Amino acid sequence: MSNPYSDNAALLEHFESRIPKTGGEKLVKTPPLAHVPIRDTETAACIATLGILYRTPGPYTDHVELDANGNEVSRVKYWWLAASSGNDDQAHKTEEILAAWDHRERFESDFPDHPLVHMRRALDAREYWLDVIHGRRALAREGSGNAYATGSLREASVLKAAGFVPIALVNRHFLFQPTHLFRPAHDVLLNSHSLEMNAPEQWCRRVLHILDEMLKIVRASSVIIAEPHDDQILLLTADSTKKTRDKFHRQLV
């Protein structure tokens, strides 16, 4: 994938500016080119879904700012992913994906069938359903008698990203109109589990799976460094349990 949005030097300079300078040379260094810090977890999930592996050990770091009394003021999470998925010309490059992410409208116009386009729609659909679940968005119940229902947030996100019209959330089940463009919902979900990765719903399901695995890593992680610095930046280096980390790696291979 070519990068029409910014040159490599400017992007690398941007990467370096993302990490706060603390004066703690042994803990915070200029990011090596081998791994790139990604601030947004959803962005990192898309990059990982394209076959770019995260760093081990320590797939992410938390940068915590403290006030004068030692209380936490802010926390920023950085995922560390490889610079590319390989060395050949067809390899995905992290810097190019980040440029595409920052210029979504133009990228989707230029590359409407790119996997990143489908993955972002799935992530948008997930946020949509989370808003419904938490009462930030209302849905009518009309027509729910002939609806397709699923109890899976992942499946509901895949269906909405594929164009299926949401009807309601009833008894922890997501209800949709049963067909879209003459495709039954069941067929779309069945196809999403294919390993060939040549259809939009397959990329949608895959990125949602990877995102869930990354969130599991966060929940299972343990802090191995916690040292304050002169300018009150605390770096927490997090690592997952070996079982969770190895499982995630197997999913990416």
Buried (B, 14 or more C-beta within 10 A) or exposed (E): BEBEBBEEEEBBEBBEEBBEEBEBEEBBEEBEEEBBBBBEBBBBBBBBBBBBBBBBEBBBBBBBBBEEEEEEEEEBBBBBBBBBBEEEEEBBBBBBBBBBBBBEEEBBEEBEEBBBBBBBBBBEBBBBBEEBBEEEBEBEEEEBEEBBBBEEBBBBBBBBBBEBBBBBBEEEBBBBBBBBEEBEBEEBBEBBEEEEEEBBBBBBBBBBBBBBBBEBBBEBBEEEBEEBBEEBBBBBBBBBEEEBBEBBBEEBE
